[in-house]
Amino acid sequence: MQIRRIVTGHDEQGNSVFVSDDYTPRAQSFASIPGHAMAQLWTTSANPVLLEQERDPTLDYASLIPPQGGTSIAVFDFPPDTVMQNLVDGVKAFEELSAALPGLIETFEPENPGMHTTATIDYGIILEGEMWLELDNGQSRLVKAGEIVIQNGTRHAWRNKSERIARALFVMIGTSRPEKQAV
């Protein structure tokens, strides 16, 4: 996956400048899962500061999940479920996903494929195609291109029941889990 990313910043005099215009460096097309890909476009810490000219924060953080108060923006291509459910080499697919999706892959439940929970508020925007958002209570909603989901740290899975690749953009904001109240 190649996503062009234009980054602006400031020069030594405080003037606006283009810092970079290139493909995002943290991107992966998964050879073992045809049509599945991701690209992390940017990330910020909990207390972001304006960009230092020579620093690319996507290369500074191992995890795709941002820290509390931090952000991460990423694009994902989801192949049809028929591809995801019929992997040629599941071990190789898991190895590829683990290497490219640190922090995120650990949130997935092996016994419930696709289900996961993250300590984030996500703004999910379907850019192309359509996806089904499934919640842990079995309810699901069809989300089409141009539609947006606000995901509040709930247990969920994304399903592509169509026959074409769907592309989604996610802005993740790191949160803390609320403490359980004693009753």
Backbone as a ProteinNet text record, in pm:
[ID]
protein_1_A
[PRIMARY]
MQIRRIVTGHDEQGNSVFVSDDYTPRAQSFASIPGHAMAQLWTTSANPVLLEQERDPTLDYASLIPPQGGTSIAVFDFPPDTVMQNLVDGVKAFEELSAALPGLIETFEPENPGMHTTATIDYGIILEGEMWLELDNGQSRLVKAGEIVIQNGTRHAWRNKSERIARALFVMIGTSRPEKQAV
[TERTIARY]
84.7	0	89.1	60.8	132.8	32.9	47.8	-36.7	52.7	25.2	102.4	66.7	169.8	153	231.7	163.2	227.1	226.2	343.3	357.2	407.7	341.3	386.5	451	524.5	590	634	738.4	789.8	940.9	990.8	1135.8	1187.5	1317	1379.6	1322.7	1266	1207.8	1058.9	1004.8	864.4	769.6	824	740.2	691.7	572.6	517.9	597.9	628.9	703.5	648.9	677	650.8	771.2	747.9	854.8	881.2	773.9	791.2	670.1	694.4	590.3	635	587.5	635.1	532.4	561.2	475.2	506.4	402.5	421.1	516.5	614.2	715.2	666.5	560.6	512.6	388.1	411.5	303.6	336	230.1	250.1	134.8	165.3	68	101.2	2.1	26	24.7	141.2	154.8	71	54.9	-18.6	-170.2	-215.2	-358.4	-386.2	-412.2	-432.2	-538.7	-501.5	-593.8	-590	-520.3	-513.8	-388.7	-405.8	-292.8	-321.7	-216.1	-231.8	-120.6	-148.2	-45.9	-76.7	18.3	2.3	51.7	-34.4	-2.6	65.2	26.4	83	48.9	119.6	92	139.3	77.8	123.5	130.7	212.7	223.5	108.5	104.7	-0.3	8.2	126.4	146.4	221.6	149.5	219.7	280	390.9	455.4	464.7	484.5	497.5	616.5	604.5	701.6	842.5	934.6	1075.7	1105.3	1167.7	1185.9	1234.8	1327.1	1388.4	1323.6	1219.5	1158.1	1027.8	1012.1	886.6	831.6	728.2	680.8	625.3	588.9	539.5	649.5	773.9	885.5	933.6	881	923.8	849.9	726.9	643.5	623.5	650.1	633.4	485.8	401.7	261.4	178.7	84.4	-11.9	-116.5	-133.9	-229.1	-160.3	-220.7	-156.5	-166.1	-74.1	-83.6	-203.4	-240.4	-351.9	-327.3	-423.1	-410.7	-339.5	-277.1	-208.4	-303.4	-255.4	-337.7	-258.3	-332.9	-274.5	-376.8	-330.5	-418.6	-362.9	-451	-407.1	-516.5	-473.5	-563.3	-548	-660.7	-659.5	-740.7	-688.3	-764	-807.4	-937.9	-993.8	-1039.4	-978.2	-1026.8	-1161.3	-1231.2	-1356.8	-1335.1	-1438.5	-1431.1	-1395	-1435.1	-1402.2	-1251.6	-1176.6	-1030	-978.2	-1028.3	-980.9	-1009.1	-1118.1	-1156.9	-1095.2	-1025.4	-965.8	-819.2	-742.6	-601.3	-524.4	-432.6	-349.1	-253.7	-195.3	-98.5	-127.7	-208.9	-248.9	-132.6	-32.3	84.6	161.5	184.1	255.6	175.3	44.4	-40.8	-28.9	-33.2	-21.8	114.7	220	354.5	361.6	305	305	226	107.6	24.1	91	152.2	220	333.5	408.7	520.9	473.6	362.6	317	219.6	155.1	50	77.4	199.2	227.1	133.4	92.7	0.2	-144.3	-173.5	-309.6	-335.8	-241.5	-264.3	-290.6	-231.3	-248.7	-390.4	-467.1	-602.7	-704.2	-663	-753.7	-765.9	-884.3	-914.4	-902	-805.5	-787.3	-912.1	-988.2	-1106	-1227.6	-1220.2	-1328.8	-1268.4	-1238.6	-1168.7	-1229.9	-1143	-1183.1	-1222.9	-1271.9	-1314.5	-1192.8	-1206.1	-1099.2	-1154	-1076.6	-1110.9	-983.7	-989.9	-873.6	-912.1	-814.4	-835.8	-823.8	-915.3	-914.2	-1056.7	-1070.6	-1189.1	-1144.8	-1219.9	-1182.7	-1286.4	-1238.6	-1323.7	-1294.5	-1388.5	-1369.9	-1449.8	-1383.2	-1447.1	-1426	-1534.7	-1524.9	-1501.2	-1388.4	-1351.4	-1399.4	-1389.2	-1430.2	-1496.3	-1596.7	-1663.6	-1756.9	-1774.6	-1862.5	-1812.7	-1842.9	-1802.8	-1920.2	-1923.5	-2019.2	-1946	-1999.2	-1945.8	-2029	-1962.5	-2028.9	-1988.4	-2086.2	-2059.6	-2069.1	-2020.6	-2015	-2151.3	-2256.5	-2390.2	-2456.9	-2382.9	-2435	-2499	-2522.1	-2579	-2473.3	-2517.9	-2425.4	-2494.6	-2412.8	-2462.3	-2375.2	-2439.2	-2368.7	-2321.8	-2193	-2134.9	-2080	-2130.6	-2093.9	-1994.3	-1935.9	-1838.7	-1897.7	-1816.8	-1857.7	-1923.6	-1951.5	-2015.6	-1909.5	-1945.2	-1848.8	-1901.5	-1810.8	-1842.3	-1756.2	-1819.2	-1745.2	-1742.8	-1625.7	-1607.3	-1552.5	-1630.5	-1595.2	-1537.7	-1428.1	-1360	-1441.3	-1538	-1621.1	-1559.8	-1598.8	-1555.7	-1629.8	-1553.9	-1615.6	-1529.3	-1587.1	-1514.5	-1566.1	-1477.2	-1514.3	-1522.5	-1629.9	-1650.8	-1675.6	-1607.9	-1629.5	-1704	-1835.7	-1919.9	-1936.6	-1873.2	-1883	-1778.5	-1767.7	-1670	-1553.9	-1545.9	-1436.2	-1369.4	-1249.6	-1173.3	-1241.7	-1245.8	-1298.2	-1181.3	-1183.4	-1077.5	-1138.2	-1073.2	-1121.4	-1006.8	-1038.9	-943.8	-986.9	-891.4	-920.1	-830.4	-892.5	-820.5	-844.6	-737	-747.5	-694	-769.9	-730.3	-716	-594.9	-568.5	-646.3	-709.4	-788	-745.3	-803.5	-787.5	-922.2	-920.2	-1044.5	-1106.5	-1239.2	-1301.8	-1291.4	-1272.2	-1265.2	-1407.1	-1419	-1550	-1597.8	-1722.6	-1782.7	-1837.3	-1808.2	-1863.3	-2011.6	-2090.8	-2236.7	-2280.5
-117.3	0	123.4	212.2	339.2	452.9	531.3	647.9	770.8	863.3	988.5	1069.9	1122.3	1200.4	1329.7	1441.1	1573.2	1628.3	1663.1	1714	1857.8	1944.9	2084.1	2109.5	2218.4	2258	2402.1	2436.3	2573.1	2572.4	2676.4	2690.7	2766.4	2794.4	2860.8	3000.1	3063.2	3196.1	3190.2	3070.5	3055.2	3055	3053.8	3051.4	2909.3	2898.3	2768.4	2709.7	2579.3	2511.5	2369.5	2310	2168.2	2093.4	2008.4	1930.8	1804.6	1741.6	1622.3	1604.3	1535.7	1498.7	1365.7	1259	1126.2	1023.7	897.7	792.3	767.7	737.9	711.7	592.9	605.1	499	374.5	386.5	270.7	215.4	134.3	77.5	-67.2	-145.3	-288.1	-341.7	-413.9	-496.9	-639.5	-713.5	-846.2	-951	-1006.1	-1104.7	-1228.2	-1265.1	-1386.6	-1366.6	-1240.2	-1210.7	-1115.4	-1166.9	-1080.8	-973.6	-849.1	-737.1	-671.4	-730.8	-673.1	-586.6	-463.9	-371.3	-266.7	-197.8	-88	13.7	136.8	241.9	334.7	346	445.2	577.4	677.5	805.5	901.9	898.8	992.8	945.5	993.5	964.2	1081.6	1098.7	1201.5	1141.7	1202.2	1160.9	1222.1	1194.1	1249.1	1400.9	1454.4	1599.4	1640.4	1644.5	1669.9	1809.1	1816.3	1944.1	1956.7	2076.2	2095	2015.7	1970.9	1882.3	1938.7	1854.3	1885.2	1842.4	1928.3	1907.7	1767.3	1712.5	1586.2	1462.5	1478.4	1365.4	1321.7	1193.4	1136.5	1053.4	1101.6	1031.5	892.1	860.7	725.1	621.3	664.1	571.8	566.1	656.4	662.5	565.9	530.6	449.7	311.7	210.8	74.6	41.3	79.6	41.9	130.9	68.2	147	209.6	154.7	208.8	324.6	443.2	557.9	553.9	622.9	631.3	717.5	712.5	794.6	940.5	1000.4	1138.8	1154	1047.5	1052.3	1014	1027.1	993.5	907.8	837.2	761.1	762.4	785.3	782	678.7	590	481.9	448.5	399	351.2	199.6	129.3	-16.2	-57.4	-152	-218.3	-353.2	-380.5	-506	-589	-705.9	-792.7	-853.4	-913.1	-980.2	-1087.2	-1111.9	-1215.6	-1351.3	-1376.9	-1505.1	-1525	-1417	-1424.2	-1443.6	-1363	-1369	-1503.5	-1569.1	-1695.7	-1817.5	-1795.7	-1908	-1880.7	-1849.3	-1819.2	-1943.4	-1924.2	-2034.2	-2077.8	-1980	-2008.8	-1917.2	-1965.2	-1886.8	-1846.3	-1931.4	-1899.9	-1783.5	-1789.4	-1680.4	-1550.8	-1558.5	-1439.9	-1377.9	-1461.5	-1410.9	-1345.6	-1406.1	-1347.8	-1210.9	-1199.8	-1071.5	-965.8	-1002.5	-908.3	-866.7	-960.2	-929	-829.4	-846.7	-756.5	-616.8	-607.2	-478.1	-405.2	-477.1	-417.5	-429.5	-395.5	-410.5	-323.1	-377.9	-305.7	-332.3	-339.7	-366.4	-516.3	-592.1	-735.6	-806.4	-757.5	-820.7	-803.8	-711.4	-688.3	-783.7	-858.2	-950.9	-1080.6	-1138.7	-1260.6	-1383.1	-1470.5	-1588.8	-1676.8	-1686.2	-1772.8	-1708.8	-1577.3	-1505.1	-1421.1	-1480.3	-1409.3	-1272.2	-1174.1	-1037.1	-953.4	-1017.1	-941.4	-885.1	-759.7	-694.5	-574.6	-530.9	-414.7	-334.6	-204.4	-119.3	-7	43	156.8	285	298.8	415.6	457.3	582.7	630.8	640.6	575	571.1	645.7	725.8	783.6	702.4	619.3	532.1	582.8	603.7	655.8	555.5	505.2	413.3	498.4	477.1	555.5	490.7	358.3	282.9	153.9	112.5	-13.8	0.3	-111.4	-113.2	-218.4	-194.6	-285.4	-302.7	-416.2	-438.7	-425.5	-343.5	-330.8	-421.8	-520.6	-618.7	-593.5	-588.3	-571	-704.9	-708.6	-835.8	-891.1	-810.8	-861.1	-920.7	-928	-986.1	-885.9	-764.8	-663.4	-617.6	-577.5	-525.8	-419.5	-334.6	-227.7	-222	-201.7	-181.1	-36.8	-17	117.1	129.5	227.5	245.1	359.3	367.6	473.3	609.9	690.2	824.2	828.4	712.5	709.6	692.9	735.2	745.7	672.6	605.5	537.7	600.4	630	672.1	549.5	491.4	365.8	400.4	378	416.9	302	244.9	141.3	15.6	-11.5	-130.1	-250.1	-367.5	-492.7	-505.4	-526.2	-524.2	-597.5	-614.3	-669.9	-599.8	-587.5	-535.1	-651.8	-658.6	-767.7	-709.6	-764.6	-724.3	-837.4	-825.8	-929.9	-913.3	-812.7	-790	-874.2	-855.5	-928.4	-839.5	-716.8	-626.8	-569.7	-522.4	-464.5	-337.2	-320	-198.5	-124.2	6.6	89.3	178.8	180.9	262.1	341.1	459.1	546.4	550.7	530.7	534.6	637	726.4	815.9	760.2	716.7	657.7	756.7	774.7	862.6	775	773.2	688.4	735.4	639.9	669.2	576.7	599.5	504.8	436.6	319.3	245.7	304.3	323.5	371.2	265	310.9	216.1	169	39.9	-18.5	37.5	78.6	130.7	15	14.5	-87.5	-59.4	-165.4	-148.7	-191
0	0	0	-88.5	-92.2	-79.4	25.1	49.1	50.5	-37.8	-40.2	83.1	148.5	270.2	256	265.5	260.5	402.5	453.6	589.5	583.1	657.7	666.6	801.1	809.4	933.3	921.5	994.9	996	975.5	911.7	900.3	1022	1022.6	1136.9	1163.7	1061.4	1077	1113.1	1126.2	1161.3	1042.6	921.8	802.2	773.8	716.6	679	562.8	574.6	468.8	452.6	336.8	318	373.2	469.5	531.4	449	401.5	319.2	228.1	118.5	23.4	-35.2	27.9	-8.9	38	15.8	65.9	212.9	289.2	431.7	450.1	539.8	552.5	624.9	701.8	778.1	708.4	607.6	527.3	494.2	474.5	449.3	367.4	262.4	192.3	232.4	278	333	222.5	193.6	86	111.9	237.2	270.5	276.1	266.1	267.1	151.2	33.5	-83.8	-59.9	-88.4	-72.2	63.6	160.3	295.3	304.6	353.4	362.9	468.5	512.3	607.2	587.9	629.6	631.1	746.6	839.1	945.6	889.6	892.7	831.4	927.1	1053.8	1150.8	1289	1387.1	1527.2	1610.6	1725.8	1819.3	1958.9	2040.7	2179.6	2258.5	2387.8	2472.7	2482.3	2471.7	2476.4	2350.8	2236.9	2110.9	2103.6	2033.8	2005.2	1853.9	1806.9	1663.2	1612.3	1490.7	1427.9	1428.6	1470.9	1450.1	1307	1229.9	1086.8	1050	1125.5	1085.3	1148.5	1224.6	1294.8	1228.5	1209	1162.9	1277.5	1345	1464.9	1438.8	1314.6	1288.2	1307.9	1299.8	1317.9	1462.7	1547.2	1686.8	1778.4	1743.6	1831.6	1772.4	1851.6	1802.6	1784.4	1879.3	1877.6	1785.8	1715.8	1638.2	1729.8	1849.2	1946.4	2018.1	2012.7	2075	2227.2	2295.7	2441.2	2480.1	2605.3	2652.9	2614.6	2544.9	2499.9	2366.9	2318.1	2189.7	2077.3	1954.3	1837.8	1739.3	1655.3	1545.7	1432.8	1311.3	1195.1	1097.3	1051.4	963.9	862.9	747.6	643.8	635.8	623.7	611.6	490.1	414.7	309.3	364.4	355.1	403.1	283.9	262.2	155	196.5	103.4	138.7	245.3	324.3	427.1	369	244.7	182.3	173.3	158.4	156.7	299	392.4	530.8	596.2	558.6	620.3	553	443.1	368.6	337	440.4	422.4	378.4	286.1	239.2	350	421.5	527.3	645.8	739.4	855.2	944.2	957.1	1039.9	979.2	848.3	781.3	790.4	775	784.6	923.8	1028.1	1164.4	1186.9	1134.7	1148.5	1080.8	960.4	889.1	965.2	1010.6	1085.2	1215.1	1284.3	1410.7	1390.4	1282.5	1255.3	1216.6	1144.2	1092.4	1183.7	1274.1	1356.9	1506.6	1551.7	1694.9	1778.2	1891.9	1979	1941.9	1814.1	1768.1	1760.6	1706.4	1686.3	1819.3	1926.7	2058.5	2113.2	2057.7	2106.2	2043.7	1940	1872.7	1951.7	1949.6	2024.5	1933.9	1960.7	1875.7	1866.9	1976.2	1976.3	1908.9	1880.9	1813.6	1701.3	1586.1	1478.6	1446.3	1444.8	1412.2	1531.9	1638.3	1756.8	1829.2	1870.2	1944.9	2020.9	2119.9	2200.6	2223.1	2198.3	2222.1	2317.2	2390.8	2479.9	2398	2302.2	2213.6	2180.4	2144.3	2074.9	1929.9	1841.5	1699.8	1617.1	1524.4	1421.3	1296.1	1255.8	1141	1022.8	911.5	790.9	678.7	623.9	510.9	386.5	321.8	203.7	74.8	67.1	-52.1	-7.8	-82.3	-52.5	65.7	136.5	252.1	350.8	477.5	584	679	746.8	852.9	986	1075.5	1211	1300	1360.1	1445.7	1589.9	1679.7	1822.3	1894	2017.8	2088.7	2127.3	2116.7	2146.7	2022.8	1911.4	1788.5	1694.2	1740.9	1652.3	1553	1434.8	1334.9	1251.6	1190.4	1103.8	979.6	865	739.7	735.3	703.2	692.7	550.9	477.3	336.8	319.4	199.2	167.8	201.9	271.2	312.3	447.9	506.3	637.7	746.8	867.3	977.5	1100.5	1169	1294.9	1404.1	1516.4	1636	1726.7	1740.5	1813.7	1951.7	2056.5	2193	2274.4	2229.5	2305.9	2327.4	2239.3	2255.9	2183.7	2228.5	2166	2034.2	1926.3	1793.5	1690.8	1572	1457.1	1332.1	1234.5	1103.3	1007.5	930	835.8	696.4	598.1	459.5	389.7	384.2	325.8	175	118	-26	-98.7	-226.9	-307.6	-352.1	-296.9	-334.4	-210.2	-227	-116.7	-68.3	63	125.1	188.8	180.8	239.9	347.3	464.3	575.6	637.1	685	755.1	901.2	990	1132.9	1201.5	1277.7	1367.8	1507.1	1573.7	1706.3	1809.4	1916.2	2026.3	2149.5	2207.6	2323	2444.6	2513.8	2633.6	2746.4	2861.1	2971.3	2988.4	3041.9	3069.4	3195.6	3196.5	3319.6	3428.4	3551.2	3661.3	3690.1	3718.2	3749.7	3883.7	3886.6	4008.7	4091.7	4220.7	4309.9	4329.8	4325.9	4341.4	4478.6
[MASK]
+++++++++++++++++++++++++++++++++++++++++++++++++++++++++++++++++++++++++++++++++++++++++++++++++++++++++++++++++++++++++++++++++++++++++++++++++++++++++++++++++++++++++++++++++++++++

